[in-house]
Amino acid sequence: MLSVIIPARNSKSLTYNCLTSVNFTLQSIPGQKEFILIDDNSDSESEIVDLFLNFRKSTNSTVKIIRFNHRQHYTGVFSCGLSEAKGSLIFFLSNDMMLTPYFLQTVLSVAALEEEIGIVRGTSQYTDSHPEHRCLPPFPLRGYQDILDFSAYISKYHGFDYVQDKLLSGDAILIKRSLIDKIGVADTRFFGYFGDVDYGIRACRAGFKLVCAKGAWLHHEGAGHVKHESVTEKVDFRQKHQSRMEMVQSAYVKFREKWDISIPEIYTGLSELDFEKLSQQKVSFSEYEAPISLNSQLCQVL
């Protein structure tokens, strides 16, 4: 079974486009599927739960809808999704993306090439922490058909070629059950940021490969929730970006405390970190993070 996890925080139009593309894409993928849709404490006027409920009506697959009572940010929703997923393959997708059949078929095919491949990502216009995987269409995208056409071209051009990554940026990734069985879910001490970086290190230390399928391309708006909050809160985007970087620094401090206190105290970019060293050093803590349990104080399950 393929488990599909989609978290959303506000951004009604982006979430609608994402869900519509997912519905279209999954029609071409054989086999059993389940959906785990997570509302990360969105504002009520965003109507995210209503979008999720309408999605449930449009599919015969199982759809679990989870609404958090307090914001969990990336690491929290990622851990929640992995904890609830039952599939042998788990696909995690941000709500500011539009999926295509060519993207999903390619990452599924690349994942099947080697047992050691644990996580597969693809390319897009916006690839946080992976500038080498940035791929821009040579023309303005007028709609979903253009997205499909460009995704098909990239898939045909690159086929199942892939490159191995040294770090994980988990915006749209396929994860194997064998990896989750070995290292569990994300470490929720990292609120918002560094949860995926930490997960990638643990995956590599467990003997799995992180790879990018070069033939897999999807549309990514990029920083969707930050842009939305900048507009709705009437705050300058640069101010929202500054707040975001303060959260990044806070998470980096915890990352440094966990993995290596000898790295610089101030975060200056992932390129400054020695991931090979982090993947080989001895540690005194358990690298398995147990699945989280849902309860009424934490969330509502619809």
Disulfide bonds with the S-S distance in Angstrom:
none
